[in-house]
């Protein structure tokens, strides 16, 4: 997967991608006060209801430390 991390495109190796969808920012709802699973609330920016499934929108930048984000920003310079 290719994502924007710290203002630059970064590639990640993933096991699988089941679906790719386009979500308009106006369709994203605020995260609920309580989310089940092993996801820290601070990493969630919102949720999206898609085909009777609740998709969690993650804040990728917050998943990495400041040092890691600096590294992502400097790769390719």
JOBEL-V558048 format. One record per backbone hydrogen bond with DSSP energy under -1.0 kcal/mol. NH is the residue of the N-H (numbers start at 0). CO is the residue of the C=O. If there is no record, write none. Layout:
BEGIN
<<NH:CO> <NH:CO>>
END
This chain:
BEGIN
<<2:9> <4:7> <7:4> <9:2> <11:0> <26:23> <27:24> <28:46> <42:39> <43:40> <44:56> <45:56> <46:28> <47:54> <49:52> <52:49> <54:47> <56:45> <58:42> <59:57> <62:59> <63:60> <68:64> <69:65> <70:66> <71:67> <72:68> <73:69> <74:70> <76:73>>
END
